[in-house]
Amino acid sequence: MSPAGVLARLEVAIRQKAYSAATGGTLRVIDGLSFSLGKGEVGALVGPSGCGKTTLLRIIAGLDADYEGEVHLPDHGRLGMVFQEPRLLPWRTLEQNVRLAAPQVTDDELTTLFTALGLTAHRQHYPGELSLGLARRVALARAFAVNPDLLLLDEPFVSLDDALATRLRDELAELVTRRPVTTLLVTHNVEEAIALADRLFLLSPSPTRVTAELPIPNPRSKRTPEELAAFRGQIARKLMGA
Amino acid sequence: MALRLLSLALMLAAWSIGAQLAGPRMLPDPQSVALLVVSEAQSGALAFNLGITLLRVAVSFTLAMALGSVIGLLMGRFRAADSIGDPWLVVLLNLPALVIIVLAYVWAGLTETAAIAAVALNKLPIAMVTVREGARSLDRGLDEMAQVFRMSAWAQIRHVVLPQLAPYLAAAARSGLSLVWKIVLIVELLGRPNGVGFEIGTAFQLFDVTRILAYALAFVAVMLVIETFLVQPLERHVTRWRPRTA
């Protein structure tokens, strides 16, 4: 157990997170949730809608300090995040949007990133001129451009049509394969989770906790459809049993 | 554009007819006003008085906008600042301009500082209210984005906050400019030895309506030029990212 090893991991241990309800009293949304993720691993938090996934991600991102427990970010804790909505600055061009979040990014890195995500033609466009699918890609480019120690993805492909979501998912898989980065993905879509992750964490309904941790053995590129089908069955049984 | 010119011609025609009916003492015709503007311009008095009034407008406007924006932003973002600032705001908003001017002159003497401060204080609460409204409607999602990506405080203000406040700042500036120049005239009338307001005050004592109109219209023209060549282009620049409606 070297100190460097400890530092490089994402460690999350949240004893409790509660909201005060409008009608008085408190509403517990997280109860005794803990997991950890190794350096360069892609973890997926899978759980039903409304189970507190976004709350959990906000805590890890440092946007919500009102909880009991500890969160240790890997390495220097530099974050890249893709929110559910693209959250781009409408008054800045795509390139400026990325550069503002990642001032250290070089021209070469930016070109590579924009090419990989098919954004080259739109560099000087404003977000208002883009479709949601393109805006999502810019949000991805921005998160990658900061060269994060931890990449957080909050349902990054919701409200896209299936074909587009699949294509973006493949592009994302390629990006994390080419440049390994510790990644935490939150989703209610098992398919998405299996396609991207090395490790699945199944979450219970609210107040949420981790009910099962499932490592996916093969690297992303080598998974066969049969393996994935078997794995889906395994998850379905776990989710039923939970 | 044609309609605008037509409307302007109509206004001049109405003025000429009014002048015929009321007589030159009550309402001089446009020609005599124009002639006086020319002669004042030739003597240099017009440029001097316009200049000094414009300077007072610029200084007090800048002061009020800068201070009002900062306080308004704080009040819109922090509940405590809002609670502290609100009673002051209500008092300032409801204090008549004349009271502020008179008190400023009583307390600080008939000085330039008192004049500028009085004008700025009159404009301040309106800037505060407008910017506070803008600060309250700031997008939390973008704030969080900036926080997660650790944008510097300066970058957050410049690229996240200010662009969102721009329409509110523009509104405050627009209404502010017209308010400030009207109040500057009163301040000059009451306690300054020069400027458009002082000239109008003198003309009033001599019952010289031609002079009153000459100075007032000359100054309106200056403000129109500022609006057209400074305020409007600036507004277009800060809203350039909005997709244009065809």
Chai-1 contact restraints between the chains, C-beta under 6 A:
chainA,res_idxA,chainB,res_idxB,connection_type,confidence,min_distance_angstrom,max_distance_angstrom,comment,restraint_id
A,A61,B,V148,contact,1.0,0.0,6.0,A-B,restraint_1
A,L63,B,E144,contact,1.0,0.0,6.0,A-B,restraint_2
A,L79,B,V148,contact,1.0,0.0,6.0,A-B,restraint_3
A,M81,B,V148,contact,1.0,0.0,6.0,A-B,restraint_4
A,R87,B,G141,contact,1.0,0.0,6.0,A-B,restraint_5
A,R87,B,M145,contact,1.0,0.0,6.0,A-B,restraint_6
A,P90,B,W241,contact,1.0,0.0,6.0,A-B,restraint_7
A,W91,B,P163,contact,1.0,0.0,6.0,A-B,restraint_8
A,W91,B,W241,contact,1.0,0.0,6.0,A-B,restraint_9
A,L100,B,H159,contact,1.0,0.0,6.0,A-B,restraint_10
A,A101,B,F149,contact,1.0,0.0,6.0,A-B,restraint_11
A,Y126,B,W241,contact,1.0,0.0,6.0,A-B,restraint_12
A,G128,B,P243,contact,1.0,0.0,6.0,A-B,restraint_13
